[in-house]
Amino acid sequence: MLSEKDLETLGSLSVIVKSDGKFLSLEKNLKRTFELAARIWGVNFKLDTCSESYKDFLAAKAARNCLTYPKTFYETQITDQDMYCYTVTGWWVQEEFSRLFKMHLENLKTNV
């Protein structure tokens, strides 16, 4: 059975918006999605949020927010550092998903 927190996470991924207009922040949504997958798959997984890659993810999110909601003309510019953070973020998410999925496969092998 899914908790209210789990349903909130899944609901934020759907195309149907709740009537209260409540959205999860990007980092909360990412963390909860990984937590939910780990719990459903029965693995002991913790998203790596202590690495430089996670800091680059937060920097990429901040740069995205500036592009999405610019306050000045200069916030619409994309720097090489922004592109670096976007690239590292993509690699980091792929690595974390791969790590989670490998744990899931190992769990399936041991439970056969």
C-alpha positions in Angstrom: 0.0 0.0 0.0 1.3 3.4 -0.9 1.5 6.2 1.6 0.2 9.7 1.1 3.8 10.8 0.5 4.3 8.1 -2.1 1.0 9.1 -3.9 2.2 12.7 -3.8 5.4 11.7 -5.5 3.6 9.6 -8.2 1.0 12.3 -8.6 3.6 14.9 -9.4 4.8 12.7 -12.3 1.4 12.6 -14.0 -0.2 15.0 -16.4 -3.1 15.6 -14.1 -2.5 18.4 -11.7 -4.0 18.2 -8.3 -6.7 20.8 -7.5 -4.5 22.3 -4.7 -1.7 23.0 -7.3 0.9 21.5 -5.0 4.2 20.5 -6.7 7.3 18.9 -5.3 10.6 20.7 -5.9 12.8 19.0 -8.4 15.3 17.6 -5.8 12.5 16.4 -3.5 10.8 14.7 -6.5 14.1 13.0 -7.6 14.9 11.8 -4.0 11.4 10.5 -3.4 11.2 8.7 -6.8 14.5 6.9 -6.0 13.3 6.1 -2.5 10.0 4.8 -3.7 11.6 2.6 -6.4 14.0 1.2 -3.8 11.2 0.5 -1.4 9.0 -1.2 -4.0 12.0 -3.3 -5.2 13.0 -4.1 -1.6 16.6 -2.9 -1.8 18.6 -0.8 0.6 19.4 2.1 -1.6 20.4 5.7 -0.7 20.7 8.3 -3.3 24.2 9.8 -3.3 23.6 13.4 -2.3 27.0 14.1 -0.7 29.0 14.1 -4.0 30.2 16.9 -6.2 27.9 15.6 -8.8 24.9 16.3 -6.6 26.2 19.8 -6.0 26.4 20.2 -9.8 22.8 19.0 -10.1 21.8 21.8 -7.7 23.8 24.3 -9.7 22.2 23.0 -12.9 18.7 23.4 -11.3 19.6 27.0 -10.3 20.7 27.8 -13.8 17.5 26.2 -15.2 15.4 28.4 -12.8 17.2 31.5 -14.1 16.4 30.5 -17.7 12.8 29.6 -16.8 12.1 32.7 -14.7 14.7 35.4 -15.8 14.8 38.6 -13.8 17.4 40.2 -16.0 18.6 39.8 -19.6 21.8 38.2 -18.4 19.9 35.3 -16.7 18.9 34.1 -20.2 22.5 33.4 -21.1 23.9 29.9 -20.8 27.5 29.6 -19.7 30.1 26.9 -20.3 29.8 26.2 -16.5 26.0 25.7 -16.9 26.6 23.2 -19.7 29.1 21.4 -17.6 26.7 21.1 -14.7 23.9 19.9 -17.0 26.2 17.2 -18.4 27.4 16.1 -15.0 23.8 16.0 -13.8 22.8 13.7 -16.7 25.7 11.3 -15.9 25.0 11.4 -12.2 21.3 10.5 -12.6 22.2 7.7 -15.0 24.9 6.3 -12.6 22.5 6.4 -9.7 19.7 4.7 -11.7 22.2 2.1 -12.9 23.3 1.5 -9.3 19.7 1.1 -8.1 18.8 -1.2 -10.9 21.9 -3.4 -10.3 20.9 -3.7 -6.7 17.4 -4.7 -7.8 18.8 -7.3 -10.1 21.0 -8.7 -7.4 18.0 -8.8 -5.1 16.1 -10.8 -7.7 18.9 -13.3 -8.1 19.2 -13.9 -4.3 15.4 -14.4 -4.0 15.1 -17.0 -6.8 
